[in-house]
Amino acid sequence: MVMKGLKLIIVSIIGMISMTGLAQDRSQAVLDNILSRKSVRSYTDEPVSPEQVETILRAAMAAPSGMNVQPWRFVVVTAQATKDKLAKGFNKMIAKAPVVIVVCGKTTNKIGGTNKNWTADCAAATENLLLAVEALGLGAVWTACYPYDDRMDPAIEALGLPDEIKPYCIVPIGHPGGKEQPKDKWKPDNIHYEKW
């Protein structure tokens, strides 16, 4: 009986050590993904699958949201004519990507007032989206839309967005056509401890 109990303890300890190793591997994988994210502006003709798009959107919707309002809305665009309209006078890479996701925000709350957090929430969703793209071995770039009327208006028109929905950014996605590298943005001078 004592020997059986001892074996169980040993197996439990080995299991915990293995789990610790897995947790460390998982943590490192997450950090590697974050530090590997890059802006990709050219794409091959290889399509992005519907399953990949769904994975990307699931990651985007897992973002934090002020008071859990989740104001984000997404328009997935694959039709060339619509991509051309989104790119007009803006950015040609939008037209060349196999798929484009327009991250939009609902600017009103449940009672019709202004949702003041929609841009922050959409930013968090966009970052999750970009990290998912990186994890899938795809490429993308955050293309600012809000608050520029000359960028928002064509998107509103091309997508038929209702008044309470504003386009936040346009994210072209595809298989990388170049060899873009992540930028090292670490700047210790930007950090303050305790106070400025």
C-alpha positions as a Markdown table, in Angstrom:
| # | Residue | x | y | z |
|---|---|---|---|---|
| 1 | Met | 0.0 | 0.0 | 0.0 |
| 2 | Val | 2.8 | 2.4 | 0.9 |
| 3 | Met | 4.7 | 1.4 | -2.2 |
| 4 | Lys | 1.6 | 2.1 | -4.3 |
| 5 | Gly | 1.1 | 5.5 | -2.7 |
| 6 | Leu | 4.8 | 6.3 | -3.3 |
| 7 | Lys | 4.4 | 5.3 | -7.0 |
| 8 | Leu | 1.4 | 7.7 | -7.3 |
| 9 | Ile | 3.4 | 10.5 | -5.8 |
| 10 | Ile | 6.3 | 9.9 | -8.1 |
| 11 | Val | 4.0 | 9.7 | -11.1 |
| 12 | Ser | 2.3 | 13.0 | -10.0 |
| 13 | Ile | 5.7 | 14.7 | -9.6 |
| 14 | Ile | 6.8 | 13.6 | -13.0 |
| 15 | Gly | 3.5 | 14.8 | -14.5 |
| 16 | Met | 3.9 | 18.2 | -12.8 |
| 17 | Ile | 7.5 | 18.5 | -14.2 |
| 18 | Ser | 6.2 | 17.6 | -17.7 |
| 19 | Met | 3.4 | 20.1 | -17.4 |
| 20 | Thr | 5.8 | 22.8 | -16.3 |
| 21 | Gly | 7.9 | 22.0 | -19.3 |
| 22 | Leu | 4.9 | 22.2 | -21.5 |
| 23 | Ala | 3.8 | 25.5 | -19.9 |
| 24 | Gln | 7.2 | 26.9 | -20.5 |
| 25 | Asp | 7.2 | 25.7 | -24.2 |
| 26 | Arg | 3.7 | 27.2 | -24.6 |
| 27 | Ser | 4.8 | 30.5 | -23.0 |
| 28 | Gln | 7.9 | 30.7 | -25.3 |
| 29 | Ala | 5.8 | 29.9 | -28.3 |
| 30 | Val | 3.4 | 32.8 | -27.5 |
| 31 | Leu | 6.3 | 35.2 | -26.9 |
| 32 | Asp | 8.0 | 34.1 | -30.1 |
| 33 | Asn | 4.8 | 34.7 | -32.1 |
| 34 | Ile | 4.4 | 38.2 | -30.6 |
| 35 | Leu | 8.0 | 39.1 | -31.3 |
| 36 | Ser | 7.9 | 37.6 | -34.8 |
| 37 | Arg | 4.8 | 39.6 | -36.0 |
| 38 | Lys | 5.6 | 41.8 | -38.9 |
| 39 | Ser | 3.9 | 44.0 | -41.4 |
| 40 | Val | 3.5 | 42.1 | -44.7 |
| 41 | Arg | 2.5 | 44.2 | -47.7 |
| 42 | Ser | 2.9 | 41.8 | -50.6 |
| 43 | Tyr | 1.2 | 38.5 | -51.1 |
| 44 | Thr | 1.3 | 35.5 | -53.4 |
| 45 | Asp | -1.8 | 34.3 | -55.3 |
| 46 | Glu | -2.3 | 31.4 | -52.9 |
| 47 | Pro | -5.7 | 31.6 | -51.3 |
| 48 | Val | -6.4 | 31.9 | -47.6 |
| 49 | Ser | -8.8 | 29.1 | -46.6 |
| 50 | Pro | -12.2 | 29.8 | -45.0 |
| 51 | Glu | -11.0 | 27.7 | -42.0 |
| 52 | Gln | -8.0 | 30.1 | -41.6 |
| 53 | Val | -10.3 | 33.1 | -41.8 |
| 54 | Glu | -12.5 | 31.6 | -39.1 |
| 55 | Thr | -9.5 | 30.9 | -36.9 |
| 56 | Ile | -8.3 | 34.5 | -37.3 |
| 57 | Leu | -11.7 | 35.9 | -36.5 |
| 58 | Arg | -12.1 | 33.7 | -33.4 |
| 59 | Ala | -8.7 | 35.0 | -32.2 |
| 60 | Ala | -9.9 | 38.6 | -32.9 |
| 61 | Met | -13.1 | 38.1 | -30.9 |
| 62 | Ala | -11.1 | 36.7 | -27.9 |
| 63 | Ala | -9.7 | 40.2 | -27.3 |
| 64 | Pro | -10.4 | 42.1 | -24.1 |
| 65 | Ser | -13.3 | 44.6 | -24.2 |
| 66 | Gly | -14.2 | 47.4 | -21.9 |
| 67 | Met | -17.2 | 46.3 | -19.8 |
| 68 | Asn | -17.4 | 43.3 | -22.2 |
| 69 | Val | -19.3 | 45.4 | -24.8 |
| 70 | Gln | -17.5 | 43.7 | -27.7 |
| 71 | Pro | -18.3 | 46.5 | -30.2 |
| 72 | Trp | -16.2 | 44.9 | -32.9 |
| 73 | Arg | -17.8 | 43.8 | -36.2 |
| 74 | Phe | -15.9 | 42.3 | -39.1 |
| 75 | Val | -16.4 | 42.4 | -42.9 |
| 76 | Val | -14.6 | 39.7 | -44.8 |
| 77 | Val | -14.0 | 40.6 | -48.4 |
| 78 | Thr | -12.8 | 38.3 | -51.2 |
| 79 | Ala | -14.6 | 39.9 | -54.1 |
| 80 | Gln | -12.1 | 41.7 | -56.3 |
| 81 | Ala | -14.5 | 44.5 | -57.2 |
| 82 | Thr | -15.0 | 45.3 | -53.5 |
| 83 | Lys | -11.3 | 45.1 | -52.7 |
| 84 | Asp | -10.6 | 47.5 | -55.6 |
| 85 | Lys | -13.1 | 50.0 | -54.1 |
| 86 | Leu | -11.5 | 49.7 | -50.7 |
| 87 | Ala | -8.1 | 50.3 | -52.2 |
| 88 | Lys | -9.1 | 53.3 | -54.3 |
| 89 | Gly | -7.1 | 56.3 | -53.4 |
| 90 | Phe | -5.8 | 54.4 | -50.4 |
| 91 | Asn | -3.5 | 51.5 | -50.7 |
| 92 | Lys | -3.1 | 49.1 | -53.6 |
| 93 | Met | -2.0 | 46.2 | -51.5 |
| 94 | Ile | -5.6 | 45.9 | -50.3 |
| 95 | Ala | -6.6 | 45.1 | -53.9 |
| 96 | Lys | -3.9 | 42.5 | -54.2 |
| 97 | Ala | -4.5 | 40.5 | -51.0 |
| 98 | Pro | -6.5 | 37.2 | -51.4 |
| 99 | Val | -8.7 | 38.2 | -48.4 |
| 100 | Val | -9.3 | 41.5 | -46.6 |
| 101 | Ile | -10.9 | 41.9 | -43.2 |
| 102 | Val | -12.3 | 45.3 | -42.4 |
| 103 | Val | -12.4 | 45.7 | -38.6 |
| 104 | Cys | -15.4 | 47.9 | -37.7 |
| 105 | Gly | -16.8 | 49.2 | -34.5 |
| 106 | Lys | -20.3 | 49.8 | -33.2 |
| 107 | Thr | -20.2 | 53.3 | -32.0 |
| 108 | Thr | -23.4 | 53.2 | -30.0 |
| 109 | Asn | -24.3 | 51.4 | -26.8 |
| 110 | Lys | -27.4 | 49.4 | -25.9 |
| 111 | Ile | -29.4 | 52.5 | -25.0 |
| 112 | Gly | -28.4 | 54.5 | -28.1 |
| 113 | Gly | -25.6 | 56.5 | -26.4 |
| 114 | Thr | -22.0 | 56.8 | -27.5 |
| 115 | Asn | -19.7 | 53.9 | -26.9 |
| 116 | Lys | -16.5 | 55.6 | -25.9 |
| 117 | Asn | -14.4 | 52.4 | -25.9 |
| 118 | Trp | -15.1 | 51.2 | -29.4 |
| 119 | Thr | -11.7 | 52.3 | -30.8 |
| 120 | Ala | -9.7 | 50.7 | -27.9 |
| 121 | Asp | -11.7 | 47.5 | -28.2 |
| 122 | Cys | -11.2 | 47.3 | -32.0 |
| 123 | Ala | -7.5 | 47.9 | -31.5 |
| 124 | Ala | -7.3 | 45.0 | -29.2 |
| 125 | Ala | -9.2 | 42.8 | -31.6 |
| 126 | Thr | -7.0 | 43.9 | -34.5 |
| 127 | Glu | -3.8 | 43.0 | -32.6 |
| 128 | Asn | -5.2 | 39.5 | -31.8 |
| 129 | Leu | -6.1 | 39.2 | -35.4 |
| 130 | Leu | -2.6 | 40.0 | -36.5 |
| 131 | Leu | -1.1 | 37.6 | -34.0 |
| 132 | Ala | -3.3 | 34.8 | -35.3 |
| 133 | Val | -2.3 | 35.6 | -38.9 |
| 134 | Glu | 1.4 | 35.3 | -37.8 |
| 135 | Ala | 0.7 | 32.1 | -36.0 |
| 136 | Leu | -0.8 | 30.6 | -39.1 |
| 137 | Gly | 2.2 | 31.5 | -41.2 |
| 138 | Leu | 0.3 | 34.1 | -43.2 |
| 139 | Gly | 1.1 | 37.8 | -43.6 |
| 140 | Ala | -1.0 | 41.0 | -42.9 |
| 141 | Val | -0.7 | 44.6 | -42.2 |
| 142 | Trp | -2.8 | 47.0 | -40.1 |
| 143 | Thr | -4.0 | 49.7 | -42.5 |
| 144 | Ala | -5.5 | 52.6 | -40.6 |
| 145 | Cys | -8.9 | 53.8 | -41.6 |
| 146 | Tyr | -10.4 | 55.6 | -38.6 |
| 147 | Pro | -10.4 | 58.6 | -38.1 |
| 148 | Tyr | -9.6 | 59.7 | -41.6 |
| 149 | Asp | -12.7 | 60.6 | -43.6 |
| 150 | Asp | -11.0 | 60.0 | -46.9 |
| 151 | Arg | -10.3 | 56.4 | -45.9 |
| 152 | Met | -13.5 | 55.7 | -44.0 |
| 153 | Asp | -16.0 | 57.1 | -46.6 |
| 154 | Pro | -15.0 | 54.7 | -49.4 |
| 155 | Ala | -15.2 | 51.7 | -47.0 |
| 156 | Ile | -18.6 | 52.8 | -45.6 |
| 157 | Glu | -19.9 | 53.1 | -49.2 |
| 158 | Ala | -18.2 | 49.9 | -50.6 |
| 159 | Leu | -19.4 | 47.8 | -47.6 |
| 160 | Gly | -22.8 | 49.4 | -47.1 |
| 161 | Leu | -22.1 | 50.1 | -43.4 |
| 162 | Pro | -25.0 | 51.4 | -41.3 |
| 163 | Asp | -24.6 | 54.7 | -39.5 |
| 164 | Glu | -23.7 | 53.3 | -36.1 |
| 165 | Ile | -20.9 | 51.1 | -37.6 |
| 166 | Lys | -17.5 | 52.8 | -38.4 |
| 167 | Pro | -14.6 | 51.2 | -40.2 |
| 168 | Tyr | -11.6 | 51.1 | -37.8 |
| 169 | Cys | -9.0 | 49.5 | -40.0 |
| 170 | Ile | -8.5 | 47.4 | -43.1 |
| 171 | Val | -6.3 | 44.3 | -42.9 |
| 172 | Pro | -5.2 | 42.7 | -46.1 |
| 173 | Ile | -4.2 | 39.1 | -45.5 |
| 174 | Gly | -2.3 | 36.5 | -47.6 |
| 175 | His | 0.7 | 34.3 | -47.9 |
| 176 | Pro | 3.8 | 36.5 | -47.8 |
| 177 | Gly | 5.2 | 37.4 | -51.1 |
| 178 | Gly | 8.4 | 38.9 | -49.7 |
| 179 | Lys | 10.8 | 38.3 | -46.9 |
| 180 | Glu | 9.7 | 40.9 | -44.4 |
| 181 | Gln | 11.3 | 40.8 | -41.0 |
| 182 | Pro | 10.0 | 41.9 | -37.6 |
| 183 | Lys | 11.3 | 45.2 | -36.3 |
| 184 | Asp | 13.0 | 45.4 | -32.9 |
| 185 | Lys | 10.9 | 48.1 | -31.2 |
| 186 | Trp | 12.4 | 47.6 | -27.7 |
| 187 | Lys | 13.3 | 51.0 | -26.3 |
| 188 | Pro | 14.2 | 51.0 | -22.6 |
| 189 | Asp | 14.1 | 54.9 | -22.6 |
| 190 | Asn | 10.3 | 54.6 | -23.1 |
| 191 | Ile | 9.9 | 52.9 | -19.7 |
| 192 | His | 9.4 | 54.7 | -16.4 |
| 193 | Tyr | 9.1 | 53.0 | -13.0 |
| 194 | Glu | 7.0 | 54.3 | -10.1 |
| 195 | Lys | 6.6 | 57.8 | -11.6 |
| 196 | Trp | 7.8 | 59.9 | -14.6 |
